[in-house]
């Protein structure tokens, strides 16, 4: 019945040690051997997903990945982009100005410059570390208004970020897709970009119906794809608002929640 499985990474596929359990690896391998497409759908750049894709053997040109919260949908081997919905330097400038006023840090991903920030900080450094990418400090005023920016993030201590979110102008939600991927990460994307739109496009590309798709996640940036999927799954460790959207709630990311879903709904164990 299910032909495509889209998996969030942090808090879903990966356990608290940022590892994929042996049971989960086996379940994914078994599903793929049955012809099921399995894709990673993450806020991370491809660089931050490469090691995990290799562990799963998902490195061919028939494998796909949704990076930057599906701002890019790519073939893994060639990195060919089959869907791109991104932003501009002018967006980064405006968001950085607003972030300054709200007392939060801002960073962004640029195809040309990598991970950039006006001021390095603990959370930008965390982004750098988990993805294996360098940080470049740059005054966003130096960005060309029309240069490509993949996504922009507001980052801060959770209580500071929550206070900032409460003060965001309503008009901002009309300009961008805004999703919270962690208590300290708020992501602003092209308004046409979200994991649900990315999975829908990939499913269409593969000739698969929404009813034949499973999506699993744990946080706000997974909501669009959980709502899109025929079977939308929230992890046991998911936020309460994520669980409220799901058709099914599995065990936590530390208790093989992903494997349990694949075993029950695909492998019929």
C-alpha positions in Angstrom: 0.0 0.0 0.0 2.8 2.5 0.9 5.4 3.3 -1.7 7.2 6.3 -0.3 8.5 7.0 3.2 9.8 10.5 4.1 11.8 10.8 7.3 12.8 13.8 9.3 16.2 13.3 10.8 16.9 15.1 14.1 14.5 13.8 16.7 13.0 11.2 14.3 15.5 9.0 12.3 18.4 9.9 14.7 18.4 9.0 18.3 19.6 11.3 21.0 23.2 10.4 20.2 22.6 11.5 16.6 22.9 7.8 15.5 20.6 5.5 13.4 19.9 2.3 15.3 20.7 -1.1 13.8 17.0 -2.0 13.9 16.1 1.1 12.0 18.8 0.6 9.4 17.5 -3.0 8.9 13.9 -1.9 8.6 14.8 0.8 6.0 16.9 -1.7 4.0 14.1 -4.3 4.0 11.5 -1.7 2.9 13.8 -0.5 0.1 14.3 -4.1 -1.1 10.5 -4.3 -1.4 10.7 -1.4 -3.8 9.6 1.3 -1.4 11.3 4.7 -1.8 12.8 6.1 1.4 13.9 9.7 1.5 15.3 12.0 4.2 13.5 15.3 4.6 15.5 17.6 6.9 16.2 21.2 7.7 19.8 20.3 7.2 21.9 21.0 4.1 22.9 17.9 2.0 26.4 18.1 3.6 24.8 17.4 7.0 23.0 14.4 5.6 25.7 12.8 3.5 27.1 10.5 6.2 23.7 9.2 7.2 22.7 8.6 3.5 25.9 6.6 3.1 25.1 4.5 6.2 21.7 3.7 4.7 23.1 2.9 1.2 20.9 5.7 -0.2 23.6 7.3 -2.4 22.6 6.5 -6.0 21.0 8.7 -8.6 17.7 6.9 -8.0 17.8 8.2 -4.4 16.4 11.6 -3.5 16.8 14.0 -0.6 14.8 17.0 0.7 17.3 19.4 2.2 16.8 22.8 3.9 13.2 21.9 4.8 12.6 20.9 1.1 13.7 24.3 -0.2 15.8 21.9 -2.4 14.8 18.5 -3.7 17.8 16.7 -5.2 19.1 13.5 -6.6 21.7 12.3 -4.1 24.5 11.1 -6.4 24.5 13.9 -9.0 23.1 16.6 -6.7 20.8 17.5 -9.6 18.1 19.8 -8.2 14.6 18.8 -9.3 12.8 21.4 -7.2 14.1 24.8 -5.9 12.1 27.4 -3.9 14.5 29.8 -2.2 15.0 33.4 -1.1 17.1 36.5 -1.9 19.6 38.7 -0.3 17.0 41.3 0.3 15.0 38.8 2.4 18.1 38.0 4.5 18.7 41.7 5.1 15.1 42.3 6.2 15.0 39.3 8.5 18.4 40.2 10.0 17.2 43.7 10.8 14.0 42.4 12.4 16.1 39.8 14.4 18.3 42.6 15.7 15.3 44.5 16.9 13.9 41.4 18.6 17.2 40.5 20.3 17.9 37.2 18.5 20.8 36.0 16.3 20.3 35.4 12.6 22.1 33.1 10.2 21.4 32.0 6.6 22.5 29.4 4.0 23.8 30.7 0.7 24.7 28.6 -2.3 27.8 30.7 -2.9 28.9 31.6 0.6 27.7 28.6 2.8 26.6 29.3 6.3 26.7 33.0 7.0 25.9 35.2 10.0 26.4 38.8 11.0 27.6 37.6 14.4 28.7 34.1 15.4 27.0 32.6 18.4 26.4 29.3 20.2 23.5 28.2 18.0 25.1 29.1 14.7 28.1 27.2 15.9 25.8 24.2 16.7 24.4 24.4 13.1 28.0 24.4 11.8 29.0 21.4 13.9 26.1 19.1 13.2 26.3 19.7 9.5 30.1 19.9 9.1 30.1 23.3 7.4 32.1 26.4 8.1 30.7 29.6 9.4 31.4 32.9 7.6 30.8 36.1 9.4 29.5 38.8 7.1 27.5 42.0 7.5 24.2 41.1 5.7 24.2 44.7 4.3 26.9 43.5 2.0 24.6 40.9 0.4 23.4 41.7 -3.1 19.6 42.1 -3.0 19.1 39.6 -5.8 21.7 37.0 -4.8 20.4 33.5 -3.9 19.7 32.7 -0.3 18.3 29.2 0.5 16.8 30.0 4.0 17.2 32.3 6.9 17.0 31.4 10.6 16.5 33.2 13.8 18.4 31.5 16.6 18.5 32.1 20.3 18.0 30.6 23.8 14.5 29.0 23.7 12.9 31.6 26.1 14.4 34.5 24.1 13.3 33.0 20.8 9.8 32.3 22.1 9.5 35.9 23.1 10.7 37.0 19.7 8.2 34.7 18.0 5.3 36.3 20.0 6.3 39.7 18.5 6.6 38.7 14.9 4.4 40.8 12.7 1.5 39.0 11.0 2.7 40.2 7.6 5.8 38.1 8.0 3.7 34.9 7.9 2.3 36.1 4.5 5.8 36.7 3.1 7.4 33.4 4.2 6.9 29.9 5.4 7.8 30.0 9.1 8.5 26.8 11.0 10.2 26.0 14.3 12.5 23.0 13.9 14.0 23.1 17.5 13.4 25.2 20.6 16.3 27.4 19.6 15.8 27.4 15.7 13.1 29.4 13.8 13.3 28.9 10.1 12.1 31.3 7.4 11.7 29.9 3.9 10.3 30.8 0.5 6.5 30.9 1.0 6.2 28.0 -1.5 8.8 25.9 0.4 7.9 23.4 3.1 8.4 19.6 3.6 4.8 18.9 2.6 5.2 20.7 -0.8 8.5 18.9 -1.3 7.2 15.5 -0.6 4.1 16.1 -2.8 6.3 17.2 -5.7 8.6 14.1 -5.3 5.6 11.8 -5.0 4.2 13.2 -8.3 7.6 12.9 -9.9 7.6 9.2 -8.9 4.0 8.6 -9.9 2.9 8.0 -6.3 -0.4 9.1 -4.7 -0.5 11.0 -1.3 -2.4 8.0 0.1 0.6 5.8 -0.6 3.0 8.1 1.4 4.2 7.8 5.0 5.8 10.9 6.6 7.4 10.9 10.1 8.5 13.8 12.2 8.7 15.4 15.6 8.5 19.2 15.3 6.9 22.2 13.7 8.9 21.9 10.4 7.3 18.5 9.9 3.7 19.6 10.1 3.2 20.2 6.4 4.3 16.7 5.4 2.5 15.0 8.3 -0.7 16.6 7.1 0.0 15.7 3.5 0.7 12.0 4.0 -1.7 9.2 3.7 -0.1 8.1 7.0 1.2 11.0 9.0 3.3 9.8 12.0 4.4 11.7 15.0 7.3 10.4 17.2 6.7 9.6 20.8 9.1 12.5 21.6 7.2 14.9 19.3 5.8 18.2 20.4 2.1 18.0 21.5 0.9 20.1 18.5 2.7 17.7 16.2 1.1 14.7 17.8 -2.3 16.4 17.4 -1.9 16.5 13.6 -0.8 12.8 13.2 -2.8 9.8 12.1 -0.5 7.6 14.2 1.9 8.1 17.1 4.9 5.8 17.3 7.6 5.3 20.0 10.3 7.8 20.5 13.5 8.3 18.5 15.4 6.5 21.2 13.0 3.5 21.1 13.1 2.7 17.4 10.0 4.6 16.5 10.8 4.7 12.8 11.5 1.0 12.6 8.3 0.1 14.4 6.2 2.0 11.8 8.0 0.5 8.8 7.7 -3.0 10.3 4.0 -2.6 11.0 2.8 -0.8 7.9 5.2 -1.9 5.2 6.9 -5.1 6.3 3.7 -6.4 8.0 5.7 -7.9 10.9 
